[in-house]
Amino acid sequence: MRTIPGSNPGALINFQMNYYDNISEGYDTLHKEEQIKKLSLIADQDIIEASDSLLDVGCGTGFSLDYFDLKEATGIDPSQGLISQYKGDEKIMLGSAEELPFEDNSFDVVISVTAIHNFDDIKKGLEEIKRVGNDRFVLTFLKNSPKKDEIKELISYKFQPFYILELEEEKDIVFVIRRS
């Protein structure tokens, strides 16, 4: 995300959402191949089963919802432009990580792929992810994010006493989290 000189945080958030809305038609061309590599890494962790319900927070155009063969997959993203690109059969909705519209423990698995560094309030977003998830989570964010240290610290703190495995992918840091 680019900082706009003289802008306030609200203007920066609007810039970011407008950015994703503006690139939505070409998003998959720009990012799908890279994101598929991350989804493949997640699949290799044997953390997701066919009988699971999954939530993808920051699902973008929703291709992750069709990547895994699941009982139920749901996606949420704050960009109307991105979610309007989804053509699959799963449930996808407009919304933010900081106010997930689901009951506690609603999903067996919650993933967030390369989105956390874009959350308005990272701490609140992670709290919400943990609240709606049951016992398995996979969270990734850009290695070169200026918020990297803050995110790593918050994940380590918020998901205690869960078992946390930290991996590095080409562009992302990946946290695989399981209830101990």
C-alpha positions in Angstrom: 0.0 0.0 0.0 1.3 3.4 -0.9 1.2 6.3 1.6 -0.3 9.5 0.2 1.5 12.6 1.6 -0.8 14.7 3.8 -3.5 12.0 3.9 -5.3 10.8 7.0 -5.8 7.1 7.7 -9.4 7.1 6.4 -8.2 8.5 3.0 -5.5 5.8 2.9 -8.1 3.1 3.4 -10.3 4.6 0.7 -7.3 4.7 -1.6 -6.6 1.0 -0.9 -10.2 -0.1 -1.5 -10.4 2.0 -4.7 -7.2 0.4 -5.8 -8.6 -3.1 -5.6 -11.9 -2.0 -7.1 -10.0 -0.4 -10.0 -7.8 -3.5 -10.7 -10.6 -6.1 -10.0 -11.1 -7.1 -13.7 -7.4 -7.9 -14.1 -6.7 -9.1 -10.5 -6.6 -12.8 -11.4 -4.2 -12.1 -14.4 -2.0 -10.2 -12.0 -2.1 -12.4 -8.9 -3.8 -15.7 -9.4 -0.7 -17.8 -10.3 1.1 -16.4 -7.2 -1.9 -17.0 -4.9 -2.3 -20.6 -6.3 1.2 -21.4 -5.1 0.3 -20.3 -1.6 -2.9 -22.3 -1.7 -0.9 -25.3 -2.8 1.5 -24.8 0.2 -1.6 -24.7 2.4 -2.9 -27.9 0.9 0.5 -29.6 1.6 0.1 -28.9 5.3 -2.7 -31.5 5.6 -4.7 -29.0 7.7 -7.9 -29.0 5.5 -10.2 -32.0 5.0 -13.1 -32.5 2.6 -15.6 -32.5 5.4 -14.5 -29.0 6.6 -16.2 -25.7 6.5 -13.7 -22.9 5.5 -13.7 -19.2 5.6 -11.3 -17.1 3.5 -10.9 -13.6 5.0 -9.8 -11.3 2.2 -10.8 -13.8 -0.5 -10.4 -11.3 -3.4 -12.0 -12.8 -6.5 -12.8 -16.0 -4.6 -10.8 -18.6 -6.6 -9.6 -20.0 -3.3 -13.2 -21.1 -2.5 -13.0 -23.5 -5.5 -9.4 -24.6 -4.9 -10.2 -27.0 -2.1 -12.8 -29.7 -2.4 -14.9 -28.9 0.7 -18.3 -29.4 2.3 -18.6 -25.6 2.6 -16.5 -22.6 1.6 -17.3 -19.0 2.4 -15.3 -15.9 1.4 -15.4 -12.3 2.6 -13.6 -9.3 1.1 -14.0 -5.5 1.5 -13.7 -4.8 -2.2 -17.0 -5.0 -4.1 -15.0 -5.0 -7.4 -13.1 -8.1 -6.5 -16.0 -10.1 -5.2 -18.1 -9.2 -8.2 -15.5 -11.2 -10.3 -16.4 -14.5 -8.6 -18.4 -16.9 -10.8 -18.4 -20.0 -8.6 -21.1 -21.7 -6.5 -19.8 -20.9 -3.0 -20.9 -18.1 -0.7 -19.0 -14.8 -1.1 -19.8 -11.5 0.6 -18.7 -8.0 1.1 -17.3 -7.3 4.5 -14.3 -6.6 6.6 -12.0 -8.8 8.8 -12.7 -6.5 11.8 -16.4 -7.3 11.8 -17.0 -10.8 10.6 -20.8 -11.5 10.5 -20.5 -15.1 11.9 -21.2 -16.8 15.2 -18.3 -17.9 17.3 -16.6 -21.2 16.1 -18.5 -21.1 12.8 -15.7 -22.6 10.7 -13.4 -25.6 11.0 -10.7 -23.7 9.1 -10.1 -20.0 8.5 -7.5 -18.8 6.0 -6.3 -15.4 5.1 -3.9 -15.3 2.1 -1.8 -12.2 1.6 -4.4 -9.9 3.2 -3.6 -9.3 6.8 -1.2 -6.4 6.1 -4.2 -4.6 4.4 -6.5 -4.9 7.4 -7.6 -1.5 8.9 -7.1 -2.8 12.4 -4.8 -5.9 12.4 -5.3 -6.7 16.1 -9.1 -6.6 15.7 -9.0 -8.6 12.5 -7.0 -11.4 14.1 -9.3 -11.5 17.1 -12.3 -11.9 14.8 -10.5 -14.6 12.8 -9.8 -16.5 16.0 -13.4 -16.0 17.2 -15.1 -17.4 14.2 -12.6 -20.2 13.6 -12.7 -23.5 15.4 -9.2 -25.1 15.6 -7.2 -24.5 12.4 -6.0 -21.4 10.7 -3.6 -20.5 7.9 -2.5 -16.8 7.8 -0.1 -15.3 5.3 1.2 -11.8 4.6 3.8 -10.2 2.5 7.4 -10.6 3.7 8.2 -7.1 2.7 5.3 -5.5 4.5 6.4 -2.7 6.8 3.9 -4.2 9.3 5.7 -7.6 9.3 7.0 -7.5 12.9 3.7 -6.2 14.3 1.8 -9.0 12.5 4.1 -11.7 13.6 4.0 -10.6 17.2 0.2 -10.3 17.2 -0.3 -13.8 15.7 2.1 -15.3 18.2 0.3 -13.6 21.1 -3.3 -13.9 19.9 -3.1 -17.6 19.0 -1.5 -18.9 22.2 -1.6 -21.7 23.3 -2.2 -23.1 19.8 0.6 -24.8 17.9 2.1 -22.3 15.5 4.3 -23.3 12.6 6.0 -20.4 10.7 7.0 -21.0 7.1 8.4 -18.8 4.4 7.1 -18.9 0.9 8.6 -16.9 -2.0 6.8 -13.7 -1.2 4.8 -14.5 2.0 5.3 -15.5 5.6 2.9 -18.3 6.3 1.5 -19.2 9.8 -0.1 -22.6 10.1 -2.0 -22.7 13.4 -3.6 -25.7 15.1 -5.2 -26.1 18.4 -2.7 -27.9 20.7 
